[in-house]
Amino acid sequence: MNHILLIVGSPASGKSSAAREIAKRSAKGVHIPVDDLRTMVHGGVIHPGVPGWPSQLVQQLELARQTAIDMALRYCEADFLVAIDDFWDPYSHLQEYAPLIKSAKVTQVILQPSASATIARNHARLAPSTFRNAFDDAIRFSIAEIDKHKTALTEQGWHILDTSDDTREESVARILALLETAAN
């Protein structure tokens, strides 16, 4: 199936787990985690923080997203189901993906469990630390930004799923249902 899923959300929203599982279930599926592309940078890597982002970080995000788009189009052309996962970028609103969305069969999904559910997931995977606290702040900020733009995002074709009470399997099933609808 040559289709592209663009799955985004705050940190700990379940986007990587869902994208990976969906790719595994496809006869020909590939998972493209944008975070992995970003961590290929070793010298001069800049990580997101709140508030405001330096131009070097913006450049690194743009390069990773352009690389993800290039990979997605190549795999899609070879009849793969592509599942890209990326975090919700409150500054660019992921406009880097606009050319992909216009040129290919793309289903856009935002996973948005409640802040309390997402923070609980974050705490389950990270030990208490300053880093975890910063992630909690990023979660709250991302969710607030998505909420602020929810109407516009829906109008742009994003499917916003509240996965607060979902198991991983239930979230995957909901995304696969969206994909099935898009295919018909």
C-alpha positions in Angstrom: 0.0 0.0 0.0 1.7 3.2 -1.1 0.4 5.6 1.5 2.0 7.9 4.1 0.9 8.3 7.7 2.2 11.4 9.4 1.8 10.8 13.1 2.6 13.7 15.5 2.0 14.7 19.0 3.7 15.9 22.2 6.5 13.9 23.8 5.2 10.6 25.3 1.9 10.8 23.3 2.5 7.3 21.8 3.4 8.4 18.3 6.6 6.3 17.9 5.0 3.2 19.3 2.0 3.6 17.0 4.0 4.3 13.9 6.4 1.4 14.6 3.5 -1.0 15.1 1.6 0.1 12.0 4.7 -0.3 9.9 5.3 -3.8 11.3 1.8 -4.9 10.4 2.0 -3.8 6.8 3.2 -6.3 4.2 5.7 -3.6 3.2 6.0 -1.0 5.9 8.6 1.5 7.0 8.8 3.6 10.2 10.6 6.9 9.9 11.2 8.4 13.3 12.3 12.0 12.8 13.9 12.0 16.3 16.3 9.3 15.0 17.3 11.5 12.0 17.9 14.4 14.4 20.1 12.3 16.7 22.4 11.5 13.8 23.8 15.0 14.4 26.6 14.7 16.9 28.7 17.9 16.6 26.6 20.9 17.4 23.3 19.2 18.0 20.7 21.4 19.6 17.6 20.0 21.4 14.2 21.7 21.7 13.5 23.7 24.8 10.8 26.1 26.0 10.6 28.9 25.2 12.0 30.0 21.9 14.3 28.1 19.6 17.7 29.2 18.2 18.2 29.3 14.4 20.6 26.3 14.6 17.8 24.1 16.0 15.3 25.3 13.4 17.8 24.4 10.7 18.4 20.9 12.2 14.6 20.3 12.4 14.1 21.5 8.8 16.9 19.2 7.6 15.5 16.2 9.5 12.0 16.8 8.2 13.3 17.3 4.6 15.2 14.0 4.9 12.0 12.3 6.2 10.0 13.6 3.3 12.6 12.4 0.8 12.7 8.9 2.4 8.9 8.8 2.6 8.4 9.6 -1.1 11.0 7.0 -2.2 9.5 4.3 -0.1 5.9 5.2 -1.1 7.0 5.1 -4.7 8.2 1.5 -4.0 4.7 0.6 -2.7 5.5 0.8 1.0 3.2 2.1 3.7 5.2 4.8 5.4 4.7 5.9 9.0 6.5 9.1 9.9 6.5 10.1 13.5 7.5 13.6 14.6 6.8 15.8 17.6 4.3 18.7 17.4 6.4 21.8 16.6 4.7 24.8 18.2 6.8 27.2 16.2 6.6 25.9 12.6 3.3 24.0 13.0 5.0 21.4 10.8 4.7 23.5 7.7 7.8 21.7 6.4 5.5 18.9 5.5 3.1 21.0 3.3 4.8 19.9 0.1 4.5 16.2 1.1 0.9 16.6 2.0 0.1 18.2 -1.3 2.0 15.7 -3.4 1.3 12.3 -1.9 -1.4 10.2 -0.3 -1.0 11.4 3.3 -3.1 10.8 6.4 -2.3 13.4 9.0 -2.8 12.3 12.7 -2.2 14.2 15.9 -2.2 12.0 19.0 -3.4 14.1 21.9 -3.9 12.3 25.1 -4.7 14.6 28.1 -1.8 16.3 29.7 -2.2 14.2 32.8 -2.2 10.9 30.8 0.8 12.0 28.8 2.8 13.1 31.8 2.0 9.8 33.5 3.4 8.0 30.4 6.5 10.2 30.5 7.0 9.4 34.2 6.7 5.6 33.5 9.5 5.8 31.0 11.9 8.3 32.6 13.4 8.4 36.1 12.9 11.6 38.1 15.3 14.2 36.9 15.6 17.8 35.6 15.3 16.3 32.1 12.0 14.6 32.9 10.7 17.9 34.4 11.6 19.7 31.2 9.8 17.0 29.2 6.7 17.6 31.4 6.9 21.3 30.6 7.2 20.5 26.9 4.2 18.2 27.1 2.1 20.9 28.7 3.2 23.5 26.2 2.7 21.2 23.1 -0.8 20.2 24.2 -1.8 23.8 24.9 -0.5 24.8 21.4 -2.5 22.1 19.7 -5.6 23.1 21.7 -5.1 26.7 20.6 -5.0 25.7 16.9 -7.4 22.7 16.9 -10.0 24.3 14.6 -7.4 25.4 12.0 -5.6 22.0 12.2 -8.8 20.1 11.6 -9.5 22.4 8.6 -6.1 21.5 7.3 -6.9 17.8 7.3 -5.4 16.8 10.6 -7.2 14.0 12.6 -6.8 14.8 16.3 -7.3 11.7 18.4 -7.7 11.9 22.2 -5.9 8.7 23.1 -6.0 9.3 26.9 -7.8 6.1 27.7 -6.5 4.0 24.8 -4.2 1.1 25.0 -1.5 1.0 22.4 -3.5 -1.5 20.4 -6.6 0.7 20.5 -4.7 3.8 19.3 -3.2 1.7 16.5 -6.7 0.4 15.5 -8.0 3.9 15.4 -5.2 5.1 13.1 -5.6 2.0 10.9 -9.3 2.8 10.6 -8.4 6.3 9.4 -6.0 4.8 6.9 -8.6 2.4 5.6 -11.1 5.3 5.2 -8.4 7.3 3.3 -7.7 4.3 1.0 -11.3 4.0 -0.1 
